[in-house]
Amino acid sequence: MSLECIIGRSGSGKTTWMIEQIIARTNAYPDENIFIIAPDQMTYQIEHALLVHPKVKGLLNVQVYSMNRLAWRVCRETGGLAQTYLSSNGLNMLIRKLLMTRASDLSVFSKSALKKGFISQLHDTFREFKQYEVTPEVIQAVKENQLPLSIDLKDKITDIDKIYQHYLAATADKYLETEDYLSLLVEAIPQFKEFDNASFFIDGFFEFSPQEYSVLEQLLIAGKKMTMSFTMNPDDTTNSVSDLDLFQLPKETYRKMNEIARVHSIERDADIYLENNFQKEQLKVIEANFEIQSEKHHVDDEQLHVTTANNRRAEVEGIAREIRRLIVHHNYRYKDIAVFIRNEASYTTFLPAVFKMHELPFFIDEAKKMANHPLIELLRGSLEAITKNFNYDAMFQIARTELFVPPKVMPKVGRQRIDELENYVLARNYYGKKWFDQDEWIYRRSQFSGEEAIQTTLELEKQEQINTTRKWLTVPLQTLNKQLKQAKNVREQAAALFYYMEELQVSEHLNRWRTEAQTNGTVEQMQMHEQAYKASIQLLDEIVEVMGDEKLTIAQLRDVLDSGFEEMEFTGLPPTIDQITVANIQTSRVLNVKAAFVLGFNDGVYPTRGSDKGVFKEDDRQKLVDSGLPIQLSARQQLAQEDFYAYRALTSATEQLYISFPIADEEGRSLLASPYLRRLQQMFTTPIHQQTYLSDMTELPEFEQFPYIGHPKATLNYLIAQMQQLKIGGHIAPIWQEVYNWFTIKENEYYSIAKQALTSLSYENVAQPLAAKTAKDLFNNDITASVSRMEKFFGCHFSHFASHGLKLREREVYRLESVDIGQIFHSAMEDISQRLKENGIEWGSLTADDISQLAKDAIAVLRPVYHYEILLSSNKMGYISHKLQAIIEKAAQALNEQARNSKFSPSNFEVGFGKEEVIPALTLPLKEGTISLQGRIDRIDVADYQGQNYLRIIDYKSSDRAVDFTEVYHGIALQMLTYLDIAVTNAAKLVNAPAEAAGMMYFHMHNPFIEYKQELKQEDIEKDMLKEFKMDGWVLDNKAIVEMMDTTLEPGKTSTTIPVNYVKSGDFGSRSKVLSEQEFNVLRGFVRKQYQQGGNLILQGDVAINPYQLDSKTPCQFCDYRSICQFDVANDKNSYRVIESDKQADVLKKMGEELEQNDK
């Protein structure tokens, strides 16, 4: 038995020396068993290094293990695995089981015991206890220690001690976890014959847990020789260990191993000091002077490269370019390069995409969570759906996994069917028992079709598809729900989940995905599907093992399984040998690195700030260590180790070291460089030259832009940006013209890609007119249109094309929109008016109680029929219904008061015009067809004056509106004049006699809030309230007609009903909105001309992206098609049609002149 220590600083070749010695021993002692023990992340690299070594012909007697893998192998062969092994997932479920019954016994953790994340933290603490051989007796000793601990910390220790004791009792003599293997290994080593006279090589470790020291102690006793490597100063093996020592961890390990050898009288071979440094000159200086700087050094060649970047993406793009330069121009292999990232979360979202664009093969050495795999989503989501009453989120979480789609259905078709089902459910807010209706779900394209409407063939086909797709989900879910409820224990519940997977043919789906991944060459994806299935089955096995005979509710089963799902991770080896390794310097071990890239070299990362994650906070941990609890490093010790991690990062390469850091994060907040950078700068006589990686290199000198020309795909992106600068009048470096010429060579393999990308430079975002035939096929020569459709056209031609040509529409969602409020008001007023008509009651004769009951009845009728019963769907909607009823009641009161003071009486409500309506459509001739207007008029009032009928139009609005002639002139407000024109034109059908236009007004339905500074009489309040409902619009400039509209109007007064005021002489005041009969006729004629002009443009194929802008108002504000048209004022070809507001009289004059010109 002997112990040999190999001591050397970073870069001295300790691993290489060991490999040479191992090969020498295999040749000298072919019958000797040689065991190499290294960290998990390093075993594969050592095996590969041995296998490719030129002197190696065979290594049958050499075995490479991690500590845990060695324990598993030894225990398997010595009979130490009689107990059941539980993975971290199974142990998490066991802990949750304990907490479910004992959380109430805890003081500090009683409320957080079952919260997400706490169980994992608690399990990590228990693992740490086992690694450091912390027993309940040790914890008790700490509690009894005289050192002062806060009451909160004592309570926390007491809680953890309680759970830990229950945990140990639950696992004793029954279950094994990874940490238990090491304890079993310690006992099994003396019985394992292969260790007799074996040689052990220990490499890559900096520290060991007490458990691991026990293993090493037994190996040292059993074997022939143990050789260990230590990263430390060769001339500093006897000095005392300090917390501030750079090599504190390996020195402490060296001291403990010597103590073990002394206690067991094990021979100590002479230490071997490796003082050579195989790094290049400047890197040697960094390694030798990292902890103690003696003097400044001069170097002829630079191997240290420091770069700043304006953001992290620019940093990653920069190092990708530099890696390609090393590969192409300096003959590096991908395997010679390592990228070290300590704050992985800040980079791994876009680093893969950047590396793939540069065609750099890479392997990210970190475990990936399994939670987002479709199979895990299926199991979690299914239990969530059952326990959350089959709500939308849970149901489509599992539907999106595509595991419900029958294997015989093409994936693309299956996705489309799920989309259609989602749209249907979103519009109707179906959940709970509705999913399992025995009756077919009814599909109608319009929610206003009515149950009595006959469905079209297309609607019936769509209905069948939706119901079939629904059954894909509901049939297996219903079976699972039934089996889970009938299950007598967890064992039967786990079986139900397994049969659920079988019913869905999960294994068949996963096999297909594996085959696709294999075909696409994505080996990692192929491994993931296989691992996800095995992990899911193992999890079900483990929950049966842990609590198979217990009875859990489905919600409890979900929570227990969730605690296991949280810990599930993918593992995998690098898919190829020659690739870049992306790793965390703190947790990974990477061998034979020629060029190292250290990303994110910022303050707060090197050194990192302390973290308060875990059961014990940093302050607690320090106090517990001081009280004698042998756990992992305290905050003070961890901070001291930051120097060591920085040292490893900066000394990891033998030839080239690249350090980079961003100066700002994604939100633009400034970031500082690591303080270690200052230490590096102080090592050399000449300043370290710093380069810059930029997202936009336009302002750089031409020679500094050369490095941005690299891989064609990435370079093409930069070229596009440069050409865009040139397009807007900027200057670009001449080199980019050469790059452009290279891409335009037809023989170039990137020619087609470049050609397509370069078209963006000439792209103007202009919608070209449709061919006349196409326009006619889309819109029909005889156009049937609503007023709002034509207003949309005049607002923006492309928006009309998208909505009525392409027939695009946003998917319907179960919510109450502003347009719905208006629809409810219209329907309520129609209901009230119909009731009055049926009972022969006139407006103006209603009492307050009558109005209140009418409003209540109107809402009661609407609630069960409007928008899939949305007004009955929740308490919130019940409250909204109440508020809507109040508005309807207030509006009805105002209408009733207005009617009392008016000789105009409502004659018609909700008057439809168009095909199969009360009055025909307004049909106008076009150049090659016709345009027919259809719609519905809210209310038509009539009055008789001297034997002549006069009509006025009232339109109910949920927002304040006015009739602006500028908007009428430009076609964006045609509604009121169209309604008036149609009513007057068809007066004979409406009131049985011809009629003239008396006015058009908007009635604003709202519940006004009036603030008073003093108390008023109820009569005055009612007058003020009536003023708030004053209608806005235009009326005939006939005083007799006006006074019939408001019988209270007197000289010097302002009407509270219509937009008219009298001066003292009795003439119309300046605030009066009055028009002559001729002006009404001009407006009516001009609106007809607008429809004809619009219809002709539609049939001519005008689909221009031309939204208007009137003051601050544009149709883009509420347009559903903004993402399609991509309208952008930054584009030269995109601009608003600016409409200037003119005086009403000037606009009327212009309309009249244009009509006269048109008649000529």
Secondary structure, DSSP 8 states (H G I E B T S, - for coil): -EEEEEEE-TTS-HHHHHHHHHHHHHHH-TTS-EEEE--HHHHHHHHHHHHT-TT-S--TTEEEE-HHHHHHHHHHHHT---SEE--HHHHHHHHHHHHHHHGGG-SSSTTTTTSTTHHHHHHHHHHHHHHTT--HHHHHHHHH-SS---HHHHHHHHHHHHHHHHHHHHHTTTEE-HHHHHHHHHHHGGG-GGGTT-EEEE-S-S---HHHHHHHHHHHHHSSEEEEEEES-TT-SSS---TT-TTHHHHHHHHHHHHHHHHTT-EE---EEE----S-HHHHHHHHHSS---S-B--SS--EEEEEESSHHHHHHHHHHHHHHHHHHS---GGGEEEEESSGGGTTTTHHHHHHHTT--EEE-S-EESTTSHHHHHHHHHHHHHHTTT-HHHHHHHHTT--SS-TTS-HHHHHHHHHHHHHHHHHHT--GGGGG-SS-----SSTTS-TTS---HHHHHHHHHHHHHHHHHHHHHHHHHHHHHH-SSHHHHHHHHHHHHHHTTHHHHHHHHHHHHHHHT-HHHHHHHHHHHHHHHHHHHHHHHHHTTS---HHHHHHHHHHHHTT-EE----S-SSSEEEE-TTT----S-SEEEEE--BTBBTTB-----SSS-HHHHHHHHHTT---S--HHHHHHHHHHHHHHHHTS-SSEEEEEEESB-TT--B--B-HHHHHHHTTBSS---EEEE-S--TTS-HHHHGGG--SHHHHHHHHHHHHHHHHTT----THHHHHHHHHT-TTSTTHHHHHHHHHHHH---------HHHHHHHH-SEEEEEHHHHHHHHH-HHHHIIIIIS-------SS--HHHHHHHHHHHHHHHHHHHHHTT--TT---HHHHHHHHHHHHHHHTTTSTTTGGGS-HHHHHHHHHHHHHHHHHHHHHHHHHHT-S-EEEEEEEEESTTSSB--EEEEETTEEEEEEEEEEEEEEEEETTEEEEEEEEEESS-----HHHHHTTS--HHHHHHHHHHHTHHHHHSS-EEEEEEEEEE--------SS---HHHHHHHHHHHT--EEEEES-HHHHHHH-TT--TT-B-SSSS-BB-TTSSB-TT--EE-HHHHHHHHHHHHHHHHHHHHHHHTT------EEETTB-GGGG-TTHHHH---TTSTT---EEE----HHHHHHHHHHHHHHHH-
